[in-house]
């Protein structure tokens, strides 16, 4: 079922919908499903960074370091913020960058997808290639990152809790809140 009500359209007049939050929260999966439901294009910022760099996020981190990656991430997200309505999934650290966060808050509808640490640990264990977790205990890293990042993610005007349920539940929760935020 496609949903594209007047109130959803009004929320989208600000341009893209940008999903922010911790790694493993489901930004890409939820973003794809949300975009399909409301009839918009979907863009994964990490995939766009990989295309632009010609290498994976992990390779960028290994070869050039996090600062280089963040600079490329900032440039790619700025390019994606072209005013066209679409759904953009960002990497977990993107919203932590002052310039990127300011751009998103000014030109998009930012949605913080949040989840409990247990859910994040379970989800990140299903996929390799997360540079910030390489050789480390995911629970410790995610707990430390959440302590620093969650207050910043909370600046997003829409907050949706992702639970241990199908990602469609998060999509429904977003659709319930989108019309309210204008």
PyMOL commands that set and color helices and strands:
alter all, ss='L'
color gray80, all
select helices_A, chain A and resi 6-12+27-38+45-53+57-64+66-80+94-96+98-107+117-124+131-133+138-153+167-178
alter helices_A, ss='H'
color red, helices_A
select strands_A, chain A and resi 17-20+41-44+86-89+109-114+158-161
alter strands_A, ss='S'
color yellow, strands_A
deselect
rebuild
show_as cartoon
